[in-house]
Amino acid sequence: MRVLFVHQNFPGQFPHLAPALEKRGHEVVALTDEKNDRPSPVRTLRYAAPSAVQTTSMLGKSYATHAERGYLAARGARAMRDRHGFVPDVIIGHTGWGETLFLKEIWPDARLLIYAELMYRTRGHDVGFDPEVSRGTDDSRMLTVARQSHLIQGIVQADAALSPTRYQADSFPPELRGKITVIHDGIDTERVVPDPQATLALPNGRILRAGDEVLTYVSRSLEPYRGFHVLMRALPDVLASRPDAQVVLIGADGTSYGSSPPDAENWTAKMRAELGQRIDWSRVHLLGRVPYATYLSTLQVARVHCYLTYPFVLSWSLTEAMSAGALIVASDTEPVREFIRDGENGRLVPFFDQHRLVATLVRGLAGDPDADRLRAAARATITAGYDLHHHSLPRLIDWVESFAPRV
């Protein structure tokens, strides 16, 4: 087959699938934003990056922004067709930014497969979940409905869709779920493993080792969507109870999903100002964004790994921490419950229950008597059902190849 991947940040969710299809003899090409500088495992072409859409309509801005990107992606697709004679049998695209909206107009006979990451919802997801940050007002719900438009259009146009978790698939309306197949992206359990010899060098020169009293936390950005504010407010009591504990935080200042606080430059600055001298900051190590090897070492040295999230897209960091054999303390929210069962392969605490969070983190740092069992069970959960090479990737390849043209 001729397979075209379309993703503004390619390889995005497809770093393994794209080269695996090429290895099987398919012609694989990617189409991505011209500003995307991530290394690509396959031949890549680029479309013009969109400019900011100018509109006074808050309700229309989301669709206009995503439609503009879709139009530019379609122009790039048209050049592939008209200048290079490229006609794909299968298109695999992420609908989140509108890139797939007009591709069927360029290649009407291609099978369009989409990555259906999440459907925004007005109730039961992130909107209004955390009143400190975002109240579920009528206006916020109407803006959410407006943000659904390109996602609904994208899945209606698609021949089939893919979601990584059942929670994410079930965020879509019931009448559209029949198009969705649930296959996780996959975790490389041969690389992401427990390592009792793991070490992590901190910027101050200190070396942390597996077995040390280390609490870790990872998020693309340090923001409320991933419970950064909740964890930070728990740290004064955690550190007071465990005077030898060290805390390692990975993530950039700024936001990936939510908004900045109104009274500070970012959430890190807000937490520093709010907590002040209540925290021994010499024991809290904010590493920013780090290379993958550093990230993996962080998971491997953790005595406890804390993962908190709104009802939203699940982070790869949770499943990779499980594969690394970490003792997980996580928020008792719906996407997490799909992977973590309290007392079986980790600990769950209510997202806003600071007392329970402190007690559970302290218990883990002090030496939870069930830690070894929970760690082993967490890794077994991933190896049994989410392993990249033995489960996810073979299923993903079979799913794509099921759309091969009939001869």
N, C-alpha and C positions, 0 to 999 in steps of 0.2 A: 504493500500500500504506500501511497504518499500521505504522510501525516504532518499536519501543521499545528504547532502549539502557538497560542496567542496569549501573552501575559506581559504586562508592563514591566514587571520585575523578574522576567524569566531568568533562571529556571523556576523560581517560586516554589510551588508545591510539586514540581516535576523533575527534580534533579536526578532521580533514579529511573523514572519511567521513560523519559525521552531517549537517553542513551541505550536503555535496554531494548527499546523498539528498534533502534538503529542497528543494534547488534544482531537482531533477529532478521535483518535483511530489508527492513522497510526504509524508504527514503524519508528522513525526518528533518524538518526545517522549523525554526522558531521565528516569530514576528514579535518584536518588542519595541518599547519606547526608545527613541534615539539617545536619551539621557541615561539609560540603564547601563551601568558599567560592570555589572556582575559577570564573572566568567561563565561562558555557556558551554555545555557538553556537546552541542550539535551546531550545525551551520545556522547562522542567525542573520536575519534582515531586520531593518528598523523603519518605523514610521515617525513622522514629525511629531514632536511633543506638543501637546495642546497649550494654548495660552489660557489665562484665567478668564472665565466667562463673566461678562459684564451684564448684570441684570438687577433690577430693583425688587424682583419677586423672590422672597425667601422660599416660598413653596416650589417655585419653578427652577430654582438655582441648581438643585441636586440633579434633576433630570437633564437640564441643559448642559451641565458640566460633564456628565457621563455620556450623553449623546454626542458631544463634541469629540471626546476621545474615541468613541465608536466610529464616528465619521472619519477621523484621521487614520484609524486602524484600517478602515475599509478602503481608504485611498491607497494605503500601503499595499493592501491585498490586491487592489486593481492593478497596481504597477507590477506586482508579481505575476499576475495573469497575463497582462497585455505585453509587457516587455520581456518576460522570461518564460512565458508559456506554462507557468506553474498552476496546476489544477489539483488540489488535494482530494483524496478520497474521504479523509476524516479530518475534522478540525476539533482540537481540544483547547478550550479557552476558559478563562476565569471571568465570570460575569460581574464581579464586584465593581469594576471601573467602567463598564459599558463597552468594552472592546469587541464583544461578539454581536452587538446589536444589529449591524448591517452586513455581516459577512455572508449571509444567505443571499443577499442581493448580488454579490460578486460571484459566488459559487453555489448556485441553487441546488445542485445535485449532491454536494458534499454532505456527509453525515456530521451534524454539529453536536458535539459532546461538551457539556459545560461542567465546571467545578462549582457546585452550589454550596458555597461556604456557610452562608447564614442568611435567613430572611429577617429583616428588622421587624419587630413586633411592638405594638403599643402597650401591651401588658404581658407580664410574666417573664420578660427578659431584662435588659439593662435599663429601659426607660422607667424612671421613678424608683428604681431599686434602692438607690442610695440618696436619701433626701438631702443630705449635706451637699451633694454635688449637683443633682439633677432631680427636680420634682416632676412628678407625672401630671403636668398641667394639660389642659385641653390643647393649648398651642403646641406643646412639645409632642403630644400624640399626633396632631395633624401634620407636623413636620416629619414625623416618622412615617406616616402613611405616604407622604410625598416621596420619601426616600425609597419606598418599596418599588416604585414604578419601573425603574430600569431592571430590577431584579426579576420582577414578575414577567416583564416582556422577554427577558433573556431566557428564562426556563420554558416559557410558552413556545418560543421559537425552536428550542433545542429538541433534538431527537432523543436524547437521554442525558442524565445528569449524575454527578458523583458527589457524595458528601463523605467526610472522613469519620464522622461519628453519628450515632443515632440521634443524639440531641440536636445536632445541627441539621440533619435531614428533617426532623420533626418540626423545625421552626418554620418550614414551608407549609402553605395551606394544604389541607387534606386532599383536595382535588388535584394537586400537582405532585404529591409525594410518590405517586406510582411511577414517575419518570426517574426517581432517584435510586441509585444503588449505593449502599454504604460500604466503603472500603477505606480503611485507615491508610494514611500516607506510608506508614511503616517505620519501624525503628531498627537501626542497625545494631542488633543485640550482640554482634561479634566485636563491635568497636566500643559500644557503650556498655561497659561491664563494671562490676565492682572491682576495686583495686586496693587491697590492703596496704600497698606500698605507695599509694598516690601522695603527692605533695603539691602544695600551692604556695608560690612565692608572692607575698604581698608587696605593694609599692614601698612600704617602710622597711623592707628587708626581712621581715619575719617570715618564717617558713611554717605553714600549717601542714599537718600530716593526718592521714586517715587514722581515726581513733581519738583525735583531739576533740575538745568540746567546741564544735563549730556549728553554728546555725547559718544556713544559706537561704538565699531568696534570689530568684531570677525573673526578670520581666524585660521585654523589649524597651519599654519606657517605665520610669518610676511614677506610677499614677494610680488613682483610685480604682480604675477598672480591674486592676490586678491586686487590689487590697494593700497597696503600699502604705497608705495612711493608717490603715488598721494595724499592720505589723509594727510600724514605727511607734505608734502609741502604746503598743504592748512592750516594747523593748526596755523602757526604764525598769519595770518590775522584773522582767526576765533577767536582765543583767545584774540587778541587785540580788536576785536569788542565786545566780550562778556567777560568782566573781571571776571565774577562770574562762568563761565563755567568750568566744570571738564571733562576730557577725559579719558575713560577707554578702554584699548586695551587688548584683550585676544588673545593669540597665542604664539607659540614657536619661538625662534630665529632659523634661519636655513631655509631650503626650503622643501616643499613637492612636488612641480611640476617643478619649474624652477631651475635656477643655482644661486650660490652665486655671489655677485658683485666681479669684479676683483680687486678692491682696498680696500676691507674691509672684515672682518671675516664673516659678515652677513649683511642683509639689515637694521637691527636695528642699528648696529654700523655705517653703512654708513649714515643713516639719522641723527644720533646724531652728527656725524662729520660735515655733510653738513649744518645742521640747527643751530648748536651751540647755542649761546645765543639769537637767534631770537625767541626761544620758552621758556616759563616759564615751565621748566620740572617738577616743583613741582605740576603742575596741570595736568600732563600727567602721567597716572598710567598704567604701563605695567605689567600685572598680570601673563604673561606666560600662560601655560596650567593649567586649574583649574578644580575642581570637577563639575559635572553636576549641582548641586544645586547652586553653585556660578555663573556659566554661566547663568542659568535661572534667578537668581536675577539681574544679569547685564542687561539682556534684559528688565526686568520688571521695573527697575529704569530709563531706558533711556528716555530722552525727545526726542532725535533723535538717530536713529540707522543708521549708514552708511554702505552700502554694495557695494563693487566695485569688478568687476571681468572681466577678459578677456572673450572673447567668448570661454567658456570651461564648464566643469561639474558644475552644480549649487550646491551651498553649502546648507546643511540642515539649517545652521544658518539663512539664509534669510527667509525660510518658518516658522521656529520656532519664529523668531522675529515678523513676521506677526501675528502668532497665539497669541503671547504675547501682541498684540495690540500696537506695536511700530510704531512711525512715521518713515517711511522708506525714506531715501535718497539713491538712488542706481544709478549705472552706466547704461546708456542707451545702453546696449549690448543685443544681441539676446536672450541668455538664461534668462535674467532678464525680458525682455518684455513678456515672457510667463506668468509671475506672477504679475508683476507690470505694471499698466497703469497710465501714468503721469497725475496727477491731480484727479485721481479717487480713487486710494488706496495707493498712495505714490507719491514721486517725483523722476523723472529721470533726470540725467544730463549726457552730453557727458563725456566719460571716461577721456579724456585729457583736458577738459575745466576747469582749476583751478579756474578761475574767477566765473564761474557758480556754481561750487561746493562750494566755499566759501560763495557766496551769499545765496545759498539754505540752507546750514548748519546754517548760521547765522539767517536766517529767521525762521528756525525750533526752534533753541534755544531761540530766542527772543519771541516765542509764535505765530507760524503760525496760523492765524485765522481759517484755515481749518483743523487744526490738529486733532480735535476730530472726524470729519467726515472721514478723511483719515485713522486714526487708526482703527475705527470701520469697515471700508470697507476692510482694510487689513485682519483683523481677519475673517470677513465674507467670504472672498475669500478662506481661508484655511478651515473653518468649512464646507463650501458648497461643496467643491470638493476634499479635500485632508485629511479629517479627518481619522485617523487611524482606529477607531473602526466601523465607520459607512460607510466608503467608501473604503479605500485602502485595509485593511486586508480582508474583505469579498471578494473583487474582486481577490486578490492574491490567496486566498484559492480556489475559484472557478476555477481560471486559472490552478493551479497545479492539482486539482482533475479531470480536463477535460482530463488529460493524463493517468488516471487510466486504467490498463489493462482491456480489454473487457472479460467478463466471458461468 
